[in-house]
Amino acid sequence: MNLKIKIICQPNTEFAKMLANNLLDTVKSIQLIKNGIIIEPNQNEDETYIIPELIDDDNYTLLINANEYGGLNEEDNLAQVVCSSRGKPLKSYFIPSKNVVPCGIHANFSVPISCVTIQARDNNIVIVEGKIEHDFNNHYANLIKTELYNGNIDDLPIELIKFKLAAEVAIDKSNCLQCTHTHYYIDTNQLYTETRKFI
């Protein structure tokens, strides 16, 4: 998980091009998209994200960037899925369809406020919640990562039961040989949350 900033503007305008040029030296990366600019901000020594002062306060949104990745190969069977803080699947902004790397990144998510990643290896899972803390006045933001659970899925506490389906899907992905597809996301055609039971 890391933090990105979406600046809302028309990307093909002189204003957008001028803003992007002026931000080049103060951020890690800039990408023009169809309805704005996505920047990856720099961080200071304590990993606080620095929001460039050139950006108007009412013109941007902070987003948590997270990925679904992994699967089963000769070396490992680590996998990760991304879900909401209620355990629900999310809509991905990008799912690669060409040159997909087996057990690589299979979906990218940008989520405002908070999201959860669930890593799985065998029947062991790690649930981590990411939340944005935003200091408007000082142009800073923090991505607070909190480990909610680390252990066997069968011992998942009752208060975290909302993550059980996502965790099962993460385990399923970790057992998917040379995985090249997304397991837990919202698609416009259907919802992919099926798990296979291994005997």
Secondary structure, DSSP 8 states (H G I E B T S, - for coil): -EEEEEEES-TTSHHHHHHHHHHGGGEEEEEEETTEEEEEE-B-TT--EE--TTS-GGGEEEEEEEEEEE-B-SS---EEEEE-TTS---B-SB---SS--TTSEEEEEEESSEEEEEEEETTEEEEEEEEEEEETTTTEEEEEEEEEEEEEGGG--GGGGGGHHHHHHHHHHHTSBT--S--SEE-SS-EE-------
